[in-house]
Every structure is written in structure tokens, then in C-alpha cells.
Amino acid sequence: MIDIKIGKAGLKDILFAGGVVVSLSGCLLGVVKYRAWKSKCQLRKKWDEAGKNVVVLHQFPRPGKIPNLSPFPIKLETYLRAMNIEYENDFEQPMSDKQKCPWITVNGQDVSDSQLSVEFLTDKLEKNMDSHLTEEEAATARAVRIMIEEHFYWGVAVHRWAHDEGEYLSNFKSLMGPVPAFIEKRIKKQVGHMIEEQARSAGLGRHSREELEAMCCRDLKAVSTLLGSKPYMMGEKPSLLDCTVFGFICQLLHGVPPTCVYRQLVEVECKNLVEHFARVKDTFWGDWDTL
């Protein structure tokens, strides 16, 4: 064993050096936080200057091929288009303080979550996409929407990030920016673990892959049965449920591999959902090919 003796002077030097390192780290962290705060203040000024009743839609950047790699920003943006609400996109701050995407800023007020954003605009701007529905139809639409967003969602998320390990996302612009391939692979693996843990907390992740896929396929069949031969989910006119269905079917047709069981089900057995997707796209997304 080597006996190392440090004198008082040497100990002071070590403590001083350690203090300098800690101080420098604290200063650097402070600079980073200040720059982030300053940047957000500049963005906030820009959002507040958008104009009265102009919605600033905060969402992930366009990935190419489809508007977004999450169904929820597509749902909200389709609602904005359907209701002729003036809006502008912000791709610099996609996550809200709640760590939710999308979120909106309108007249200086922030609202997080796609559904809360719709309800806020329905109330404040009197833009109700479900005004033509009866109480019973509205209740049915709400139940189906929640089935898709809170139940079927986990089937898609687990397939994309855990079963496929994010590989199919390589067909789109990177969500992480210009990072080395090995770092992107590591991040995808970490996201996969996080999604699996979240799905487990939600309950669905506790089932086997076969059980999860069977349950989520029944969800899709239920949506297809409700649509039937109607042009829109609840009849002749589109409702908010159509925006939700559109966002999710967009992911199945374009955002997961052809081997995905949900994509195969839609393309082979639930073709009316493919037709519904095309109908909504043609009606509200005339600029699709230029996104």
C-alpha cells in the first residue's frame, strides 16, 4: 500500500481547485439557463405579436412525407384547418411546460394538450366542430376518441419504439437533429425503454405483445365498424373525432413499417379507414405534398 500524505498547503490547493471547478460549472450552467430564458423571451414576444385570435401552434418540426410523427399535432392542426382558424406554426418550442406536444398560444395565453386546446378554442372563439351532433352522438364520439387516444395509442407507441426499435423512423428527417448514428441509436433505445415503462404504468404494457396487438386490433375494427359506409365518422359532416382518426391512420399508413400488424389490418380489412384518410386529406390538406 502506498501512503500518500497531503500537507495543509496541498489540501488547500485541492479544495481551492475543486471550488473553482464547481464555480465554473455553476457559471456555465447559469449562462446556459440565461440564454435559454432569453431565447424564450424573444419567442414569447413573437408569439404575442401574432395578432388577435391568431393561434400559435407549437409542435414537432415537419419530418417530411407527413405533417408530424405524432398523431396529436395532426389532430389539432386538422381541427384548426377545418374550423378556418387563423394560425401559424412554431417548431422551435414543441414541448409545453407540462412536457406535452402540441400546445398553443393565443392572445397571450398558453394551453397545453391537443384536447384542452380544442376545448379552449371551442369556448373562447366559439369554434365547435361537434355542434351538429346530438347529445348521444357527441357521447359516442367522445368515447371512441378516448379509446383511440388513451388505449390504441399505446399499441402504436410500443410498436414504433419498442418492437421496431425506432428503425422505421430513419425514413424521415431526424427528430434529434444532426447527431452521430450511434448516439441516435442509443437515444432511440432509451426512448423505447421509457415508452415501455409508460405503457406498463398505463396498464397495457403489462400484457404480452400478442395480447396487446389483439386488443388494439379490436379497437381498429370498432372504429371501422362505426364508420361503415359513411363519409365521416358520425355522418355526413366531419367532427373532431375525424381529426383524431385522421391523425392516427396517418401514422399507420405512413409512419410504421409495412410489417406492422395495425397497418396490415387497415390496408387489408379496414379499407374504409384508408378511404376516410384520403377524404380528410383531400378536404383539409391541399398543401400536403409541399409540407
C-alpha positions in Angstrom: 0.0 0.0 0.0 1.3 3.5 -0.9 0.9 6.0 1.8 0.1 9.4 0.3 0.5 12.4 2.7 -1.0 15.7 1.8 0.1 18.7 3.7 -2.1 21.6 4.7 -1.0 23.7 1.8 -1.6 20.8 -0.6 -5.1 20.2 0.8 -5.9 23.9 0.5 -4.8 23.8 -3.2 -7.1 20.7 -3.8 -10.0 22.3 -2.1 -9.4 25.6 -4.0 -9.2 23.7 -7.3 -12.4 21.8 -6.5 -14.1 25.1 -5.7 -13.0 26.6 -8.9 -14.4 23.6 -10.9 -17.7 23.8 -9.1 -17.9 27.6 -9.5 -17.1 27.3 -13.2 -19.7 24.6 -13.7 -22.2 26.7 -11.9 -21.4 29.7 -14.1 -21.6 27.7 -17.3 -25.0 26.3 -16.2 -26.1 29.8 -15.4 -25.1 31.0 -18.8 -26.9 28.2 -20.5 -30.1 28.9 -18.5 -29.8 32.6 -19.2 -29.5 32.0 -22.9 -32.5 29.6 -22.9 -34.5 32.2 -20.9 -33.5 35.0 -23.3 -34.4 32.9 -26.3 -37.8 32.0 -24.9 -38.4 35.7 -24.1 -37.7 36.6 -27.7 -40.0 33.8 -28.9 -42.7 34.8 -26.5 -42.6 38.4 -27.9 -43.0 36.9 -31.4 -45.9 34.7 -30.3 -47.7 37.6 -28.6 -47.4 39.7 -31.8 -49.1 37.0 -33.9 -52.4 39.0 -33.8 -55.7 38.9 -32.1 -57.2 35.3 -32.1 -54.3 34.0 -34.2 -53.3 30.7 -32.8 -49.6 29.8 -32.5 -49.4 26.1 -32.8 -46.3 24.6 -31.1 -45.4 21.2 -32.5 -42.5 19.0 -33.6 -40.8 20.0 -36.8 -42.1 18.6 -40.1 -40.4 15.2 -40.6 -41.1 15.1 -44.4 -43.8 12.9 -46.1 -46.4 13.6 -43.3 -47.2 16.6 -41.2 -46.0 15.1 -37.9 -44.7 11.9 -36.4 -47.2 12.3 -33.6 -51.0 11.9 -34.2 -51.9 14.7 -31.7 -50.4 17.7 -33.6 -52.1 16.4 -36.8 -55.4 16.1 -34.9 -55.1 19.7 -33.6 -53.9 21.2 -36.9 -56.7 19.5 -38.8 -59.2 21.0 -36.4 -57.7 24.4 -37.0 -58.0 24.0 -40.7 -61.5 22.5 -40.6 -62.7 25.4 -38.5 -60.9 28.1 -40.5 -59.0 29.3 -37.5 -56.0 31.5 -38.5 -52.8 30.0 -37.1 -49.1 29.9 -37.5 -46.7 27.1 -36.7 -43.9 27.3 -34.2 -41.3 24.4 -34.4 -38.8 25.9 -32.0 -40.6 25.2 -28.7 -42.6 22.0 -29.4 -42.9 21.0 -25.7 -45.0 22.9 -23.2 -44.2 23.4 -19.5 -46.2 20.2 -18.9 -43.9 18.5 -21.4 -46.8 17.9 -23.7 -46.9 18.3 -27.5 -48.7 20.0 -29.1 -49.7 23.2 -27.2 -51.0 26.6 -28.3 -50.6 30.3 -27.6 -53.5 32.6 -28.4 -53.9 36.1 -27.2 -51.0 35.7 -24.8 -52.5 32.6 -23.1 -50.9 29.2 -23.3 -52.9 26.0 -23.4 -51.2 22.6 -23.3 -52.6 19.3 -24.7 -54.4 18.8 -28.0 -57.8 18.2 -26.5 -57.6 21.0 -24.0 -56.6 23.3 -26.8 -59.6 22.3 -28.9 -61.9 22.8 -25.9 -60.3 26.2 -25.2 -60.8 27.4 -28.7 -64.3 26.0 -28.8 -65.2 28.1 -25.8 -63.2 31.3 -26.4 -63.6 31.5 -30.2 -66.9 29.7 -30.5 -65.4 27.2 -32.9 -67.3 24.0 -32.1 -66.7 21.2 -34.6 -69.3 19.0 -33.0 -72.1 21.5 -32.9 -74.2 19.4 -35.3 -74.1 16.3 -33.2 -76.9 15.2 -30.9 -76.0 14.6 -27.2 -76.0 10.8 -27.8 -73.8 11.2 -30.9 -71.4 13.5 -29.0 -71.2 11.0 -26.2 -70.4 8.2 -28.7 -67.7 10.3 -30.4 -66.1 11.2 -27.1 -66.0 7.5 -26.0 -64.4 6.4 -29.3 -61.9 9.3 -29.2 -60.8 8.3 -25.8 -60.5 4.7 -26.8 -58.2 5.7 -29.7 -56.1 8.3 -27.7 -55.8 6.5 -24.4 -55.9 2.8 -25.4 -55.0 2.3 -29.0 -52.2 4.9 -28.8 -50.1 2.5 -26.6 -50.2 -0.2 -29.3 -48.8 2.2 -31.9 -46.2 3.8 -29.5 -44.9 0.4 -28.2 -44.7 -1.0 -31.8 -42.8 2.1 -33.1 -40.3 2.5 -30.2 -40.0 -1.0 -28.7 -40.9 -3.7 -31.2 -39.4 -1.8 -34.2 -36.9 0.0 -32.0 -37.5 3.2 -33.9 -35.9 1.8 -37.1 -38.6 2.9 -39.5 -38.2 6.5 -38.3 -34.9 6.5 -40.3 -37.2 7.1 -43.3 -37.9 10.6 -42.0 -35.9 13.7 -41.1 -34.2 13.1 -37.7 -36.2 14.5 -34.7 -32.8 14.8 -32.9 -31.0 17.0 -35.5 -27.6 16.3 -36.8 -26.2 13.7 -34.3 -23.9 10.8 -34.9 -25.7 7.5 -35.8 -24.5 5.7 -32.7 -25.9 8.4 -30.4 -29.2 8.4 -32.3 -29.4 4.6 -31.9 -28.8 4.9 -28.2 -31.4 7.6 -27.8 -34.0 5.5 -29.7 -33.2 2.6 -27.3 -33.7 4.8 -24.3 -37.0 6.2 -25.6 -38.1 2.6 -26.3 -37.4 1.7 -22.6 -39.3 4.9 -21.5 -42.3 4.1 -23.7 -42.4 0.5 -22.3 -42.3 1.8 -18.8 -45.1 4.3 -19.5 -47.2 1.7 -21.2 -46.7 -0.6 -18.2 -47.8 2.2 -15.9 -50.9 2.7 -18.1 -51.7 -1.0 -17.8 -51.4 -2.1 -21.4 -47.6 -2.7 -21.2 -48.2 -5.5 -18.7 -49.6 -7.7 -21.4 -47.7 -9.8 -23.9 -47.1 -8.5 -27.4 -49.8 -10.8 -28.8 -52.3 -9.8 -26.2 -51.6 -6.1 -26.8 -51.8 -6.4 -30.5 -55.1 -8.3 -30.3 -56.7 -5.7 -28.1 -55.6 -2.8 -30.3 -56.7 -4.6 -33.5 -60.2 -4.8 -31.9 -60.0 -1.1 -31.4 -59.3 -0.5 -35.1 -62.1 -2.9 -36.1 -64.5 -1.0 -33.8 -63.6 2.3 -35.4 -64.0 0.8 -38.9 -67.4 -0.6 -37.9 -68.6 2.8 -36.6 -67.5 4.5 -39.8 -69.2 1.9 -42.0 -70.0 3.4 -45.4 -70.5 7.0 -44.1 -68.2 9.7 -45.4 -67.3 10.8 -41.9 -67.2 9.1 -38.5 -70.5 10.5 -37.3 -72.3 11.1 -40.6 -72.3 13.5 -43.5 -70.3 16.2 -41.8 -66.8 16.0 -40.2 -66.4 16.2 -36.4 -63.5 16.3 -34.0 -63.4 12.5 -34.0 -62.5 12.6 -37.7 -59.4 14.7 -36.8 -58.3 12.1 -34.2 -58.9 9.2 -36.5 -57.1 11.0 -39.3 -54.0 11.6 -37.2 -53.8 8.0 -36.1 -54.4 6.4 -39.5 -51.8 8.8 -40.9 -49.3 7.1 -38.6 -50.4 3.6 -39.6 -50.2 4.3 -43.3 -47.0 6.3 -43.4 -45.3 6.2 -40.0 -44.8 2.5 -39.2 -43.3 -0.4 -41.3 -45.5 -2.5 -43.7 -45.0 -5.4 -41.4 -46.9 -3.6 -38.6 -50.0 -5.7 -37.7 -52.1 -2.5 -37.4 -51.1 -1.2 -40.8 -51.8 -4.6 -42.4 -55.2 -4.7 -40.7 -56.1 -1.2 -42.1 -54.8 -1.9 -45.6 -56.5 -5.3 -45.9 -59.6 -5.5 -43.7 -60.5 -1.9 -42.7 -60.1 -0.2 -46.1 -62.9 2.2 -45.3 -60.4 3.8 -42.9 -57.9 4.3 -45.8 -60.7 5.9 -47.8 -61.6 8.1 -44.8 -58.0 9.2 -44.5 -57.8 10.2 -48.2 -61.1 12.1 -47.9 -60.0 14.2 -44.9 -56.6 14.8 -46.5 -58.1 16.0 -49.8 -60.6 18.2 -47.9 -58.3 19.9 -45.4 -54.7 19.3 -46.5 -54.4 20.7 -50.0 -50.8 21.6 -49.4 -49.9 18.0 -48.3 -47.3 17.4 -51.0 -45.4 20.6 -50.2 -45.0 20.1 -46.4 
